[in-house]
């Protein structure tokens, strides 16, 4: 943690020096000092909106885990369906979510549902692909041993393939964390009266640039916290998968 902290301090120092020496207008690029001041002065507003966004992201990542793992299992078991849909699954990642957001709001309203749908859409692919790849890469000798011991196909799946796929599913969820936050911001920008995405848009419109950057700082801190929370969950649930040099 020391090296990342030192790097952040160095970048902040360069940023502060640039804003002072280049005489950049605060409306264009506020200095770290101004952003820090906004973080303190607007802390209640930021924390209230963080609670809304955190709920959306947390539930969205859980939905992505459930749907991604479920889809991976189905595609692994039904090869015909996999051959038919896998190219389409890849193609969906080229569709900008911002184009779907208004349609989802139209279908689902302005509540929590469209936000969860958008976050699930942007997080689904990493979870599904990593889980499917792990299912395909299950040790064939382990499967052969289970068949030798009289295990059915279903038993081999639940006792050999799924334990091998769980670490990949959690890795996919970790990958999804950052884009989940981006998805939440896009969802709130499309229609919301609360959340950090809403606050960011509102601050920009009111020329409160420092507050907008403060919202981004809170979003980044939340994404980092959620990432390492998932790392901790994986260590607790799957301690046998840990390797030296992993996330720390």
SULGIPE-V487083 format. One record per pair of residues at least 12 apart in sequence whose ideal C-beta (glycine too) atoms are under 8 Angstrom apart, sorted by the first residue. I is the first residue (numbers start at 0). J is the second residue. D is the distance in whole Angstrom. If there is no record, write none. Layout:
((I J D) (I J D))
//
This chain:
((11 31 5) (14 30 7) (14 31 5) (15 30 5) (15 31 5) (15 32 6) (18 30 4) (25 208 6) (25 209 7) (26 206 6) (26 208 5) (27 208 7) (28 208 8) (29 208 5) (29 209 4) (29 212 6) (33 209 4) (34 209 5) (34 212 5) (34 213 5) (34 216 6) (36 209 7) (37 207 8) (37 209 4) (37 210 5) (37 212 7) (37 213 4) (38 213 5) (38 216 7) (38 217 8) (41 210 6) (41 213 6) (44 198 7) (44 210 8) (45 195 7) (45 198 7) (45 213 6) (45 214 6) (45 217 5) (47 193 8) (48 193 6) (48 194 5) (48 195 5) (48 197 7) (48 198 5) (48 214 7) (49 195 6) (49 217 6) (49 221 6) (51 191 8) (51 193 4) (51 194 4) (51 195 8) (52 180 8) (52 183 5) (52 184 8) (52 187 7) (52 194 5) (52 195 5) (52 196 7) (52 218 7) (52 221 7) (53 221 6) (54 111 8) (55 111 7) (55 114 4) (55 115 7) (55 118 6) (55 183 5) (55 186 7) (55 187 8) (55 194 7) (56 118 6) (56 176 8) (56 179 5) (56 180 6) (56 183 5) (56 221 8) (56 225 7) (57 225 8) (58 111 8) (58 115 6) (58 118 8) (59 114 7) (59 115 5) (59 117 8) (59 118 3) (59 119 6) (59 122 6) (59 179 6) (59 182 7) (59 183 7) (60 118 7) (60 122 6) (60 172 6) (60 175 6) (60 176 7) (60 179 5) (60 225 8) (62 115 6) (62 118 7) (62 119 4) (63 118 7) (63 119 5) (63 122 3) (63 123 5) (63 126 5) (63 172 7) (63 175 6) (63 179 7) (64 126 6) (64 168 6) (64 172 5) (66 119 6) (66 123 6) (66 126 8) (66 127 8) (67 122 7) (67 123 5) (67 124 8) (67 125 8) (67 126 3) (67 127 4) (67 130 6) (67 168 7) (67 171 6) (68 126 7) (68 127 8) (68 130 5) (68 164 8) (68 168 5) (70 123 7) (70 127 5) (71 126 8) (71 127 5) (71 128 8) (71 130 4) (71 131 4) (71 134 6) (71 164 7) (71 168 8) (72 130 8) (72 134 7) (74 127 8) (74 131 6) (75 131 6) (75 134 4) (75 135 7) (75 160 8) (76 156 8) (88 124 7) (88 127 7) (91 124 7) (92 124 5) (96 117 6) (96 120 6) (96 121 6) (96 182 6) (96 185 6) (97 185 6) (97 189 8) (99 117 7) (99 120 7) (100 113 7) (100 117 6) (100 185 6) (100 186 6) (100 188 8) (100 189 4) (100 190 8) (101 189 6) (101 190 8) (103 116 5) (103 117 6) (103 189 8) (104 189 5) (104 190 4) (109 190 5) (109 191 7) (109 192 8) (113 186 6) (113 189 7) (113 190 7) (114 183 6) (114 186 4) (114 187 7) (114 191 7) (117 182 5) (117 183 8) (117 185 6) (117 186 4) (117 189 8) (118 179 5) (118 182 4) (118 183 6) (118 186 7) (120 182 7) (121 175 7) (121 178 5) (121 179 7) (121 181 7) (121 182 4) (122 172 7) (122 175 4) (122 178 6) (122 179 5) (122 182 7) (125 171 4) (125 172 8) (125 174 4) (125 175 5) (125 178 8) (126 168 6) (126 171 4) (126 172 6) (126 175 6) (127 171 7) (128 171 7) (129 167 4) (129 168 7) (129 170 6) (129 171 4) (129 174 7) (130 164 5) (130 167 5) (130 168 5) (130 171 6) (132 167 7) (133 163 6) (133 164 4) (133 166 7) (133 167 3) (133 168 8) (134 160 5) (134 163 7) (134 164 5) (136 163 7) (137 159 6) (137 160 5) (137 163 5) (137 164 8) (138 159 8) (138 163 7) (141 159 5) (142 155 6) (142 159 6) (142 160 8) (145 158 7) (145 159 6) (165 236 8) (165 237 6) (166 233 7) (166 237 6) (166 240 4) (169 229 6) (169 232 7) (169 233 5) (169 236 8) (169 237 7) (170 233 8) (172 229 6) (173 226 6) (173 229 5) (173 230 7) (173 246 8) (176 222 6) (176 225 5) (176 226 5) (176 229 7) (177 222 5) (177 226 8) (179 222 8) (179 225 8) (180 218 5) (180 221 7) (180 222 5) (183 195 8) (183 196 6) (184 196 4) (184 199 7) (184 218 7) (187 200 8) (188 200 5) (195 214 5) (195 217 6) (195 218 5) (198 210 7) (198 211 8) (198 214 5) (199 211 5) (199 214 5) (199 215 7) (202 214 7) (226 246 8) (227 246 7) (230 245 8) (230 246 5))
//
